[in-house]
Structure formats: structure tokens, C-alpha cells
């Protein structure tokens, strides 16, 4: 059976503030295809274009040139809210993906109804409530016993785990993770990463995860891409990725980017 293409980025370019003193070529002719079930980690220095690429896919801004397809649908001209039906997203800030003043159950109901027309039938059924309880139980954080708690009272790690669950409730075509553990302490970050891997594997999701952490980029997923100056400069997968070390990665980067990595924040893993 032929593999399904879940994401195609074809010759995408984006320049911010063109023709001004602050002009920034953020994406330069980016070409990338993700197959169904690919879990790609994206690494690179500050300003390399990692988050810009994720935001281009999500429709945060229009691209200057190129095409973006999700699950075979051309979404290049679709606004961000219309792309939400295809995507799950988890941001760096644990506060971004949830409504703090609503309780856990209400947040999950919102996620469940994403992309649907808002009718009068907003009530949460007993069956739906049981499903949420079961999903929360899988996180192993005891949130299933706190479904009526306001989300604003949760810790950063609990909120991020909940956001992850909400982003995948409706099985998105593509899950975008933008440094989603960067704001957490190391122990909590490890727990959220472990949950991420479990959810991606269990649901056989296609995912793209931006990270600054070389160790995570190597350990997680089946494919690793590295960006520099708005371009993809390294793309390794399968066995080659499994054998990678941090030293290999630095060597690949230096070869591809033609520069030393000294002092780059990427090394502060």
C-alpha cells in the first residue's frame, strides 16, 4: 500500500518586513514532505526558521511563495481558524492552549467541538464525561478526579499534559509541537515528552516537534531535520537517526551550514 503524504511544504518562502532595515528572510525555499506516521524533530539555532515553519503550516501568516498541503488538501490560502480542523497544536507557554477560567471538563468539551458549528446542544453528556475521565486517567496525573477544577489552578506540567490531550482528542492530521516542554522543569518536561511519545504512537499520529534540546531531538521520533538561516540543511531518518550522537549532529551542522557552532544556544541542552 502506498504511503499517504500528510504534510507537503513545497518551495515555501517568507520574508518579514521586506525592503526595510529590519528585513528578515525567515524561510528560504523550504521543501519538506511528511508521510503518515512520521514523527519529525526539528532543531536549529535561534532564528533558524523552526517556529516560523510551524507557524507557516498553521496559517499564522500568509507565505510569500510556495504551497502547503495537509492530508492532500491545499491549505496555502486558508486562514488559521479554517486550518484548525486539520491540526493539533501545543505551544511553548502552558497558558496558551487552555482557557484558565473554565474547568478541565469544559476545556475538553471545547477541544472536542473544535471546527464544528456552534449549536444549542453544548451540554456535556454522561457518555462524553466518561470518555474524558478515561482519557485523563491515561495521563497518570490524577486529573480525572479533578474534572471540575479550574484549569488556572493546575501546574504548568499538568496544563501542558492537558493541552496535549486536547490537541489530539479529535485525531488531527498533523500535530505541531513548538518547544512544548521548554518552559517546564526537567523532570516535568521528561514526563510530558513521555506522554507525547505515547499519544503519538497510540494514535499513529503524524507529528512535528521543534526543540532546542539536541538529546531530545535525537531520542524522539523517526526523523530529524535541522534548519539554518531559513533552510533545511540536514534531514536524517530511520537507522541513520537511531545511530546519531550529539557530536555527529554538530558535525553534520558544521558541514551543512559551513560554520562553527560555538556559543549557539542549541548546545545548552
KAHU-V190152 format. One record per residue. N is the residue number from 1. RES is the residue in one letter. SS is DSSP state (~ for helix, > for strand, _ for the rest). BURIAL is I if it has 16 or more other ideal C-beta (glycine too) atoms within 10 Angstrom, else O. Layout:
# KAHU-V190152
N:RES:SS:BURIAL  N:RES:SS:BURIAL
This chain:
# KAHU-V190152
1:X:_:O  2:X:_:O  3:X:_:O  4:X:_:O  5:X:>:I  6:X:>:I  7:X:>:I  8:X:>:I  9:X:>:I  10:X:>:I  11:X:>:O  12:X:>:I  13:X:>:I  14:X:>:I  15:X:>:I  16:X:>:O  17:X:_:O  18:X:_:O  19:X:_:O  20:X:_:O  21:X:_:O  22:X:_:O  23:X:_:O  24:X:>:O  25:X:>:O  26:X:>:I  27:X:>:I  28:X:>:I  29:X:>:O  30:X:>:I  31:X:>:O  32:X:>:I  33:X:>:O  34:X:>:I  35:X:>:I  36:X:_:O  37:X:_:O  38:X:_:I  39:X:>:I  40:X:>:I  41:X:>:I  42:X:>:I  43:X:>:I  44:X:>:I  45:X:_:I  46:X:_:O  47:X:_:O  48:X:_:I  49:X:_:I  50:X:~:I  51:X:~:I  52:X:~:I  53:X:~:I  54:X:~:I  55:X:~:I  56:X:~:I  57:X:~:I  58:X:~:I  59:X:_:I  60:X:_:O  61:X:_:O  62:X:_:O  63:X:_:I  64:X:_:O  65:X:>:O  66:X:>:I  67:X:>:O  68:X:>:I  69:X:>:I  70:X:>:I  71:X:_:I  72:X:_:O  73:X:>:O  74:X:>:O  75:X:_:I  76:X:_:I  77:X:_:O  78:X:_:I  79:X:_:O  80:X:~:O  81:X:~:O  82:X:~:O  83:X:~:I  84:X:_:I  85:X:_:I  86:X:_:I  87:X:>:I  88:X:>:I  89:X:>:I  90:X:>:I  91:X:_:I  92:X:_:I  93:X:_:O  94:X:_:I  95:X:_:O  96:X:_:O  97:X:_:I  98:X:_:I  99:X:_:O  100:X:_:O  101:X:_:O  102:X:_:O  103:X:>:I  104:X:~:I  105:X:~:I  106:X:~:I  107:X:~:I  108:X:~:I  109:X:~:I  110:X:~:O  111:X:~:I  112:X:~:O  113:X:_:O  114:X:_:I  115:X:_:O  116:X:_:O  117:X:_:O  118:X:_:O  119:X:_:O  120:X:_:O  121:X:_:O  122:X:_:O  123:X:_:O  124:X:_:O  125:X:_:O  126:X:~:O  127:X:~:O  128:X:~:O  129:X:~:O  130:X:~:O  131:X:~:O  132:X:~:I  133:X:~:O  134:X:~:O  135:X:~:I  136:X:~:I  137:X:~:O  138:X:~:O  139:X:~:I  140:X:_:O  141:X:_:I  142:X:_:O  143:X:~:I  144:X:~:I  145:X:~:O  146:X:_:I  147:X:_:I  148:X:_:O  149:X:_:O  150:X:>:O  151:X:~:I  152:X:~:O  153:X:~:O  154:X:_:I  155:X:_:O  156:X:~:I  157:X:~:I  158:X:~:I  159:X:~:I  160:X:~:I  161:X:~:I  162:X:~:I  163:X:~:I  164:X:~:I  165:X:~:I  166:X:~:I  167:X:~:I  168:X:~:I  169:X:_:I  170:X:_:O  171:X:_:O  172:X:_:I  173:X:_:I  174:X:>:I  175:X:>:I  176:X:>:I  177:X:>:I  178:X:>:I  179:X:_:I  180:X:_:I  181:X:_:I  182:X:_:O  183:X:_:I  184:X:_:I  185:X:_:O  186:X:~:O  187:X:~:O  188:X:~:I  189:X:~:I  190:X:~:O  191:X:~:I  192:X:~:I  193:X:~:I  194:X:~:O  195:X:~:I  196:X:~:I  197:X:~:I  198:X:~:O  199:X:~:I  200:X:~:I  201:X:~:O  202:X:~:O  203:X:~:O  204:X:_:O  205:X:_:I  206:X:_:I  207:X:>:I  208:X:>:I  209:X:>:I  210:X:>:I  211:X:_:I  212:X:_:I  213:X:_:I  214:X:~:I  215:X:~:O  216:X:~:I  217:X:~:I  218:X:~:I  219:X:~:O  220:X:_:I  221:X:_:I  222:X:_:O  223:X:>:I  224:X:>:I  225:X:>:I  226:X:>:I  227:X:>:I  228:X:>:I  229:X:_:I  230:X:_:I  231:X:>:I  232:X:>:I  233:X:>:I  234:X:>:I  235:X:>:I  236:X:>:I  237:X:>:O  238:X:~:O  239:X:~:O  240:X:~:O  241:X:~:I  242:X:~:O  243:X:_:O  244:X:_:I  245:X:_:O  246:X:~:O  247:X:~:O  248:X:~:O  249:X:~:I  250:X:~:I  251:X:~:O  252:X:~:I  253:X:~:I  254:X:~:O  255:X:~:O  256:X:~:O  257:X:~:I  258:X:_:O  259:X:_:O  260:X:_:O  261:X:_:O  262:X:_:O  263:X:_:O  264:X:_:I  265:X:~:O  266:X:~:I  267:X:~:O  268:X:_:O  269:X:_:O
